[in-house]
Amino acid sequence: MESKEKITNPISGYLGILIVFVLIGTVIYSLNRFDLLSGRSFPFPLIIPALLILFIAKGFYFVYPNGSVVMTLFGKYKGTVKSNGFFWTNPFYVRRKISLRARNFETERVKVNDKMGNPILISSILVWRVQDTFQAAFEVDHYEQFVKIQSDAAVRILASKYPYDNFDDEMIEVTLRSGLDQVNDDLEGELTERLQLAGLEVLEARIGYLAYAPEIASAMLKRQQAEAIVAARFKIVEGAVGMVESALQQLSEKNIIELDEEKKATMVNNLMVVLCSDKEATPVLNSGTLHT
């Protein structure tokens, strides 16, 4: 959208102060030339400079760093002042201050369904600022409220694009839990597209909170624990097989003992039980032969 913002160069407020002081001096000097107690009539012409002083005084205003003032005259946009300092303008101008500072905003945690239909709780953190004062002032009503509503809508759309995790399909590479970089970039792009209507710039957008909804959180936790146990067991068995294979190979190479197939099977069974057990193994001493 083409920007309609118009930057204006304001008049220094110190020049207006000087004019006011000159008018005040004129009024005081003129009053001293009249003897009000001598019965002379009041110098009504002095009312004009007095009213002029009050009129000029209404035109003073301040612009702080990273601030701006939007000017309108009888409903017509006259420009925006972004320079900071003390200025004066036409007292008939309606002035609206708009901050250009960066702002933080965190959306409320909303319950939505992810791509797989699982209910989740999600919120986002947004850092934004006003970039175009004309659009912020006139394209939308209450641009702060506009940010809140559009951020909530963007989070809901984002959640429906990705699954929470890849439990149901291990081929999925990007999920809300694991693909944070791409998900955050997608969220930032969605918010940028929505907020540019109000002349707002998105500096950063990211997921602030992510969890399963309470009604399925317990079941999903058990599922995660089960998968973790299975993965750990797989690693244990894989390591145990390698250790047994190495033991048999070294016994054979060093001619420590002759093992037939039955003895090898017994040894493998014992080693696998010891290595894969989740409890400490208790040895049993055999005082006879290997076959008793």
C-alpha positions in Angstrom: 0.0 0.0 0.0 1.4 3.4 -1.0 2.1 5.6 2.0 0.2 8.8 2.3 2.3 10.1 5.2 3.6 13.7 4.8 6.4 14.9 6.9 6.2 18.6 7.9 8.9 20.9 9.2 7.5 22.6 12.3 8.1 26.2 13.4 10.3 26.5 16.5 8.4 27.1 19.7 11.0 29.5 20.9 10.1 31.9 18.0 6.5 31.8 19.2 7.6 32.5 22.8 9.5 35.5 21.6 6.4 36.8 19.8 4.3 36.3 23.0 6.8 38.2 25.1 6.8 41.1 22.6 3.0 41.2 22.8 3.0 41.1 26.5 5.5 43.9 26.6 3.3 45.9 24.3 0.3 45.4 26.5 2.2 46.4 29.7 3.7 49.4 28.0 0.3 50.6 26.7 -1.3 50.1 30.1 1.3 52.3 31.7 0.5 55.1 29.3 -3.1 55.2 30.5 -4.1 56.4 33.9 -7.0 54.1 34.7 -7.8 56.1 37.9 -8.1 59.4 36.2 -11.5 58.6 34.8 -10.4 57.8 31.3 -12.1 55.0 29.4 -10.5 51.6 29.4 -8.2 51.1 26.4 -10.3 48.5 24.6 -7.8 48.2 21.7 -5.5 46.3 24.1 -8.0 43.4 24.2 -6.8 42.4 20.7 -3.2 41.7 21.6 -4.3 40.0 24.8 -6.6 37.7 22.9 -3.8 37.2 20.4 -1.5 36.1 23.2 -4.0 33.5 24.4 -4.5 32.3 20.8 -0.8 31.9 20.1 -0.2 30.1 23.5 -2.6 27.3 22.4 -0.2 26.4 19.5 2.8 25.3 21.6 3.5 21.6 21.8 6.4 19.1 22.5 7.6 16.1 20.5 9.6 13.6 22.5 12.3 11.3 21.0 10.7 8.4 19.0 7.4 10.3 19.1 5.3 12.0 16.4 2.3 14.4 16.1 -0.3 14.1 13.4 -1.9 17.4 12.3 -5.4 17.9 10.9 -7.2 21.1 10.1 -11.0 20.9 10.0 -10.8 17.2 9.1 -8.1 17.5 6.5 -4.7 15.8 7.0 -1.9 18.4 7.1 1.2 16.4 7.9 3.2 14.6 10.6 5.9 16.0 12.8 8.6 13.5 13.7 11.4 15.9 14.8 11.7 16.0 18.5 11.8 19.3 20.4 9.6 22.4 21.3 7.4 23.7 18.4 4.6 25.9 17.5 1.8 25.4 15.0 -1.5 26.8 14.0 -3.7 26.7 17.1 -6.6 25.5 14.9 -4.7 22.3 14.1 -5.9 19.2 15.9 -2.9 17.4 17.2 -2.7 13.6 17.8 0.4 12.1 19.4 1.5 8.7 18.1 4.5 6.9 19.7 7.1 5.5 17.3 8.8 3.3 20.0 9.0 -0.4 19.8 6.3 -2.2 21.8 6.0 -5.8 23.2 2.7 -7.6 23.0 1.9 -11.2 24.1 -1.3 -12.7 22.9 -3.6 -14.7 25.2 -3.3 -18.4 25.2 -5.9 -19.7 22.9 -7.1 -23.3 22.4 -7.0 -24.3 18.7 -6.6 -27.5 16.7 -3.3 -28.2 15.0 -3.1 -29.7 11.5 -3.8 -33.2 12.8 -6.8 -32.0 14.8 -5.3 -32.2 18.2 -6.4 -29.5 20.6 -3.4 -27.3 21.7 -2.8 -24.2 23.7 -0.7 -21.6 21.9 0.3 -17.9 22.3 2.7 -15.6 20.5 5.1 -12.7 21.4 5.1 -9.7 19.0 7.5 -6.8 18.9 6.1 -4.0 16.7 6.1 -0.2 16.1 4.3 2.4 14.1 6.0 3.0 10.7 3.4 5.1 8.9 1.5 7.5 11.1 -1.1 8.4 8.5 -2.2 4.7 8.1 -2.1 4.2 11.9 -4.2 7.3 12.5 -6.8 7.1 9.7 -6.8 3.6 8.0 -8.0 1.8 11.2 -9.8 2.6 14.4 -7.5 2.1 17.5 -4.5 0.5 16.0 -3.4 -1.0 19.3 -6.7 -3.0 19.4 -6.1 -3.9 15.7 -2.7 -5.4 16.7 -4.3 -7.6 19.3 -7.1 -8.9 17.1 -4.9 -9.6 14.1 -2.2 -11.3 16.2 -4.8 -13.6 17.6 -6.1 -14.5 14.1 -2.6 -15.0 12.8 -1.8 -17.5 15.7 -4.9 -19.5 14.9 -4.1 -19.7 11.2 -0.5 -20.7 12.0 -1.6 -23.5 14.4 -3.8 -25.0 11.7 -0.9 -25.2 9.2 1.5 -27.4 11.3 1.1 -30.4 13.5 2.2 -30.2 17.1 4.7 -32.9 16.6 5.4 -35.8 14.2 4.0 -38.7 16.3 1.4 -39.5 13.7 3.7 -39.1 10.7 7.5 -39.4 11.2 8.0 -38.1 7.7 6.9 -34.6 8.7 10.0 -32.4 9.1 8.4 -29.1 10.3 6.2 -29.1 13.4 5.2 -26.5 15.9 7.5 -28.0 18.5 10.6 -28.8 16.5 10.6 -26.4 13.5 10.6 -23.1 15.5 12.7 -21.1 13.0 10.4 -21.8 10.1 7.3 -21.5 12.2 8.4 -18.2 13.6 9.3 -16.9 10.1 5.8 -18.0 8.9 4.2 -16.2 11.8 6.2 -13.0 11.2 5.2 -13.0 7.5 1.5 -13.6 8.4 1.6 -10.7 10.9 3.5 -8.4 8.5 0.9 -8.9 5.8 -2.0 -8.2 8.2 -0.5 -5.2 10.1 0.8 -3.3 7.1 -2.8 -2.0 6.5 -2.4 0.0 9.7 1.2 1.2 8.9 2.7 -1.1 11.5 6.1 -2.7 11.3 6.7 -6.2 12.7 10.2 -6.3 14.3 9.9 -9.8 15.7 7.3 -12.5 16.1 7.7 -15.9 17.8 5.8 -18.6 19.6 5.6 -17.7 23.3 3.7 -20.7 24.7 2.9 -24.1 23.3 1.4 -27.2 24.9 -1.3 -29.8 24.5 -4.8 -28.9 25.8 -5.4 -30.2 29.3 -7.9 -32.9 28.2 -5.2 -34.7 26.2 -2.0 -33.5 27.8 -1.8 -36.5 30.2 -2.3 -39.1 27.4 0.2 -37.3 25.2 2.7 -37.2 28.0 2.4 -41.0 28.5 2.9 -41.4 24.8 6.0 -39.3 24.8 7.4 -41.3 27.8 6.7 -44.6 26.0 8.5 -43.4 22.9 11.4 -42.3 25.0 11.6 -45.7 26.8 11.4 -47.5 23.5 14.2 -45.4 22.0 16.4 -45.9 25.1 15.8 -49.7 25.0 16.7 -49.8 21.3 20.0 -48.1 22.1 20.7 -50.5 25.0 20.0 -53.6 22.9 22.1 -52.2 20.0 25.0 -51.7 22.3 24.6 -55.0 24.1 24.6 -56.9 20.8 27.9 -55.2 19.9 29.4 -56.1 23.2 28.4 -59.7 23.0 29.7 -60.0 19.4 33.0 -58.4 20.5 33.3 -60.8 23.5 32.7 -63.9 21.4 35.2 -62.7 18.8 37.9 -62.1 21.3 37.4 -65.4 23.1 37.7 -67.2 19.7 40.8 -65.2 18.6 42.7 -65.7 21.8 41.8 -69.4 22.2 40.7 -68.8 25.8 37.9 -71.4 25.6 36.3 -73.7 23.1 32.6 -72.9 22.8 30.2 -75.1 20.8 26.9 -73.7 19.5 25.0 -74.6 22.7 27.5 -72.9 24.9 27.6 -69.9 22.7 23.8 -69.6 22.9 23.9 -69.9 26.7 26.6 -67.3 27.0 24.8 -64.9 24.6 21.6 -65.4 26.6 23.3 -64.6 29.9 25.2 -61.6 28.6 22.1 -60.1 27.0 20.1 -60.5 30.3 22.9 -58.8 32.2 23.4 -56.0 29.8 19.8 -55.3 28.9 18.2 -55.7 32.4 17.0 -52.5 34.1 18.0 -53.9 37.4 21.3 -55.0 38.8 22.0 -58.7 37.9 22.5 -61.2 40.7 25.2 -63.8 39.8 24.6 -67.6 40.5 27.7 -69.6 41.1 27.9 -73.0 39.5 30.1 -75.4 41.6 29.8 -78.2 39.1 30.3 -78.4 35.3 28.7 -76.2 32.7 26.0 -78.9 32.1 24.9 -79.3 35.7 
